Amino acid sequence: MATYDKAYELARELKESEEYKEYQKAKQAIQANEAAMSILRDFREKQIRLEMDLLSGKEPDEKAKEEMQKLTDLVNMHGEVKRFMDAERRILIVMSDIQRILTGALNLLDYNR
């Protein structure tokens, strides 16, 4: 089916994009650095816990907020972690934009018509 062929073509194009290449380089660099991986894992775990609390209606206490701010500062100071998170954010924006384009083109979320 031509639709799937185009999807595979898009996937190949994405793999050749600068955003994806930078993401892969940053991913390899961070995976090779145990300290950086530890910082990233800790940040992600606390970020998920904080988001889960917020979604369940629980307001995080001051200690949790301070801890998250310290981790955020550490991430921003650690070059490899920051580079990875920035690269990840850029490729996720591309993916989100593609999803938005497809959804809009197909009127999938247009319930008023």
FENVEN-V17493 format. One record per residue. N is the residue number from 0. SS is DSSP state (@ for helix, = for strand, . for the rest). PHI is phi in whole degrees, -180 to 180 (999 if undefined). D_LAST is the distance of its C-alpha to the last C-alpha in Angstrom with 2 decimals. Layout:
{{N	SS	PHI	D_LAST} {N	SS	PHI	D_LAST}}
//
This chain:
{{0	.	999	29.09} {1	@	-62	28.24} {2	@	-61	25.38} {3	@	-69	27.97} {4	@	-59	30.48} {5	@	-66	28.21} {6	@	-64	27.69} {7	@	-66	31.49} {8	@	-64	31.94} {9	@	-62	29.74} {10	@	-61	31.84} {11	@	-63	34.99} {12	@	-62	33.79} {13	@	-62	33.06} {14	@	-64	36.56} {15	@	-92	37.98} {16	.	-71	36.19} {17	@	-62	38.35} {18	@	-61	36.27} {19	@	-71	36.94} {20	@	-62	40.57} {21	@	-66	41.18} {22	@	-59	39.60} {23	@	-64	41.95} {24	@	-63	44.96} {25	@	-65	44.24} {26	@	-65	43.70} {27	@	-63	47.03} {28	@	-64	48.82} {29	@	-72	47.66} {30	@	-68	48.42} {31	.	-85	51.93} {32	.	-119	52.55} {33	@	-60	53.08} {34	@	-65	53.11} {35	@	-65	49.80} {36	@	-63	48.21} {37	@	-64	49.62} {38	@	-61	48.14} {39	@	-63	44.71} {40	@	-61	44.83} {41	@	-61	46.02} {42	@	-61	43.35} {43	@	-64	40.53} {44	@	-61	41.97} {45	@	-69	42.25} {46	@	-63	38.82} {47	@	-65	37.26} {48	@	-60	39.40} {49	@	-62	38.42} {50	@	-65	34.68} {51	@	-63	35.11} {52	@	-61	37.02} {53	@	-63	34.40} {54	@	-66	31.63} {55	.	-89	33.88} {56	.	89	34.45} {57	.	-90	37.95} {58	.	-81	39.04} {59	.	-64	41.30} {60	.	-78	44.86} {61	@	-61	46.68} {62	@	-61	48.54} {63	@	-64	45.39} {64	@	-65	43.94} {65	@	-65	47.25} {66	@	-61	47.49} {67	@	-66	44.04} {68	@	-66	44.94} {69	@	-63	48.20} {70	@	-65	46.48} {71	@	-61	43.96} {72	@	-62	46.96} {73	@	-64	48.73} {74	@	-60	45.78} {75	@	-68	45.62} {76	@	-86	49.38} {77	.	-90	49.52} {78	@	-53	48.74} {79	@	-67	47.79} {80	@	-67	45.47} {81	@	-63	43.75} {82	@	-59	43.49} {83	@	-63	41.92} {84	@	-64	39.39} {85	@	-65	38.47} {86	@	-66	38.14} {87	@	-63	36.07} {88	@	-61	33.73} {89	@	-65	33.35} {90	@	-71	32.55} {91	@	-68	30.04} {92	@	-65	28.32} {93	@	-60	28.18} {94	@	-62	26.72} {95	@	-65	24.10} {96	@	-62	23.21} {97	@	-63	22.92} {98	@	-61	20.64} {99	@	-63	18.39} {100	@	-62	18.47} {101	@	-66	17.61} {102	@	-61	14.78} {103	@	-67	13.27} {104	@	-65	14.11} {105	.	-97	12.46} {106	.	53	9.21} {107	.	-68	10.69} {108	.	-108	10.00} {109	.	-93	6.48} {110	.	-90	5.64} {111	.	-89	3.80} {112	.	-106	0.00}}
//
